[in-house]
């Protein structure tokens, strides 16, 4: 699908992978629709000539309102997510169930909420020459496959995104809507920004090649290729420099 002239929904768009994706869409001639709880996304939307909506991805009302205001959309890229680190049992007792539920709700249920509402909106589009009405891209993680100690909530949420990719792609195939997930490795995003520079360098050096943290624009490049390549469908693509995470 050619991004030129197309409105594309991007969640978690105020920073990191989402912001880089919004920039890529604008550079390709598309119209990024930025969703985030962080109002910094408003300034980015103005810079890119897009639209910003303060929205909670777990809220059907928030997401639907943004889609309605945006008009016809031809794609969605879900980058919103949170992470916690907690062992199942610790010195103070069992892990906090509410924290586990929050990660699942935002990362997995929030992604599904965006998928279902975006897919319904895209189902009304006229198909292009390939019979395509839209593209849905979700963000999983290599933690879905190589989850570390303390990552049970995050790994479960991302494994859910990976696991629903093929069935949703099959479900929406009759409408000409493709579904792909990207599973990034260690990327230079706000999630890692609080670490001291020596720790960030050390993390990057664990990656076989290139031995550095991934750059958000490299994630965005893959998003752009997925839109462009109609044969990419129902797949989870690892973007990790051959990294396989150790237990801790």
C-alpha positions in Angstrom: 0.0 0.0 0.0 1.3 3.4 -1.0 1.3 5.7 2.1 1.0 8.8 0.0 -2.2 10.6 0.9 -3.3 8.0 3.4 -4.3 8.6 7.0 -2.6 6.2 9.4 -3.3 5.7 13.1 -0.3 5.5 15.3 -0.6 4.8 19.1 2.1 5.6 21.6 3.1 8.2 19.0 4.5 10.9 21.3 7.9 9.3 21.7 10.1 6.3 20.8 9.0 3.8 18.1 5.6 5.6 17.7 7.1 9.0 17.1 9.6 7.6 14.6 6.8 5.8 12.8 4.7 9.0 12.6 7.7 10.8 11.1 8.2 8.1 8.5 4.5 8.3 7.5 4.6 12.1 7.1 7.9 11.8 5.1 6.2 9.3 2.8 3.3 11.7 2.1 0.9 10.1 4.5 -1.2 11.8 7.2 -0.2 10.5 10.7 -3.0 10.4 13.3 -1.2 10.4 16.6 -2.7 8.8 19.7 -1.1 9.1 23.2 -1.8 10.0 26.7 1.4 12.2 26.6 0.4 15.6 25.3 3.8 16.0 23.8 2.3 14.3 20.9 0.4 17.4 20.0 3.6 19.3 19.2 4.8 16.5 17.0 1.5 16.3 15.2 1.8 20.1 14.4 5.3 19.6 13.2 4.3 16.8 10.9 1.0 18.2 9.7 -0.9 15.4 11.3 -3.5 15.2 14.0 -3.2 14.4 17.7 -5.7 12.9 20.1 -5.1 12.3 23.8 -6.4 8.8 24.1 -6.2 5.7 26.3 -5.8 2.7 24.0 -7.9 0.6 26.4 -10.9 3.0 26.0 -13.3 2.1 23.1 -14.6 5.7 23.4 -11.2 7.4 23.1 -10.1 5.3 20.2 -13.4 5.5 18.3 -13.5 9.3 18.7 -10.1 9.6 17.2 -11.0 7.4 14.3 -14.2 9.3 13.7 -12.4 12.6 13.7 -9.7 11.4 11.4 -12.0 10.4 8.6 -11.1 7.4 6.4 -8.0 5.5 7.7 -5.9 3.0 5.7 -3.7 1.7 8.5 -2.9 1.4 12.2 0.4 1.0 13.9 0.2 0.1 17.6 3.2 1.1 19.6 1.6 2.0 23.0 2.9 -0.2 25.9 4.2 -0.4 29.4 6.6 -2.7 31.2 7.2 -3.8 34.8 9.8 -6.0 36.4 8.6 -8.3 39.1 9.4 -11.9 40.1 6.4 -14.1 40.7 7.5 -14.5 44.4 9.7 -12.0 46.2 11.0 -11.2 49.6 7.7 -9.5 50.5 5.4 -12.2 49.1 3.7 -13.0 45.8 3.7 -10.6 42.9 1.1 -7.8 42.7 -1.8 -9.1 40.6 -3.0 -5.6 39.8 0.3 -4.8 38.2 0.2 -7.9 36.0 -3.4 -7.0 35.0 -2.4 -3.5 34.1 0.4 -4.6 31.7 -2.0 -7.1 30.0 -4.7 -4.5 29.7 -2.6 -1.8 28.1 -0.3 -3.9 26.0 -2.6 -6.7 24.8 -6.2 -5.7 25.3 -5.3 -2.1 24.3 -3.8 -3.4 21.1 -6.8 -5.6 20.4 -9.1 -2.6 21.0 -7.3 -0.6 18.4 -7.2 -3.5 15.9 -11.0 -4.2 16.1 -12.0 -0.5 15.8 -9.4 0.3 13.0 -10.4 -2.9 11.1 -14.0 -1.9 11.1 -13.2 1.5 9.8 -10.9 0.2 7.1 -13.5 -2.4 6.0 -15.4 0.5 4.5 -12.6 1.6 2.2 -12.6 1.0 -1.5 -10.0 -1.7 -2.3 -6.9 -0.7 -4.2 -5.5 -2.6 -7.3 -4.3 -5.5 -5.1 -7.8 -5.7 -3.4 -6.3 -4.1 -0.3 -8.3 -2.0 2.1 -5.8 -1.5 4.9 -2.8 -2.6 6.9 -2.6 -3.3 10.7 0.8 -3.5 12.3 1.2 -4.4 16.0 4.3 -4.2 18.3 5.2 -7.5 20.0 8.7 -8.0 21.4 11.4 -10.6 21.5 10.4 -11.0 25.1 7.4 -13.0 23.7 9.9 -15.7 22.9 13.0 -15.0 25.2 11.3 -13.5 28.3 13.7 -12.9 31.1 13.3 -13.3 34.9 10.9 -10.7 36.1 9.3 -10.2 32.7 6.3 -12.6 33.1 3.7 -9.8 32.6 5.4 -8.1 29.7 6.3 -11.4 28.0 2.8 -12.7 28.4 1.3 -9.5 26.9 3.7 -9.6 23.9 3.2 -13.3 23.4 -0.5 -12.5 23.1 0.2 -10.0 20.4 2.3 -12.5 18.5 -0.2 -15.3 19.0 -3.2 -13.3 17.7 -1.4 -12.1 14.5 -2.1 -15.1 12.3 -5.8 -15.7 13.4 -6.6 -12.0 12.9 -4.8 -11.9 9.5 -6.9 -14.9 8.5 -10.1 -13.3 9.8 -9.5 -10.0 8.0 -8.2 -11.6 4.7 -11.7 -11.6 3.3 -11.7 -7.8 3.6 -8.3 -7.2 2.1 -6.8 -6.1 5.4 -3.3 -7.4 6.2 -2.0 -7.9 9.8 1.7 -8.1 10.8 3.5 -7.9 14.1 7.0 -6.6 14.7 9.0 -8.1 17.6 11.8 -5.6 18.4 14.8 -6.4 20.4 16.7 -3.8 22.4 15.9 -0.3 21.0 16.9 3.1 22.1 13.5 4.3 23.4 12.3 6.1 26.6 12.0 2.7 28.2 15.9 2.6 28.3 16.5 6.3 28.5 16.8 6.3 32.3 19.7 4.0 32.3 23.3 5.3 32.8 25.2 5.5 29.5 27.6 2.7 30.5 24.6 0.4 31.1 23.1 1.4 27.7 26.4 0.7 25.9 26.7 -2.7 27.7 23.2 -3.6 26.6 24.0 -2.8 23.1 27.1 -4.9 23.1 25.0 -8.0 23.9 23.6 -7.8 20.4 25.6 -9.9 17.9 25.3 -7.4 15.0 25.1 -4.5 15.0 26.5 -4.4 18.5 24.4 -1.4 19.6 20.8 -0.5 20.5 18.4 -0.4 17.7 17.3 3.0 16.5 13.6 3.9 16.4 13.9 5.0 12.7 15.0 1.4 11.9 11.7 0.2 13.3 9.9 2.8 11.3 11.7 1.6 8.1 10.3 -1.9 8.6 6.8 -0.4 9.2 7.2 1.4 5.8 8.3 -1.8 4.1 5.3 -3.8 5.5 2.9 -1.2 4.1 4.7 -1.4 0.7 5.0 -5.2 0.4 1.5 -6.8 0.0 2.8 -10.3 0.5 3.7 -9.6 4.2 0.7 -10.9 6.1 0.1 -13.0 9.2 3.8 -12.8 10.2 5.7 -11.9 13.3 9.0 -10.3 12.3 11.9 -10.2 14.8 13.9 -7.0 14.5 16.8 -7.7 16.9 20.2 -8.0 15.3 20.2 -11.8 16.1 19.8 -11.2 19.8 18.5 -14.0 22.0 18.0 -12.8 25.5 19.7 -14.5 28.5 17.6 -15.5 31.5 18.6 -12.3 33.3 
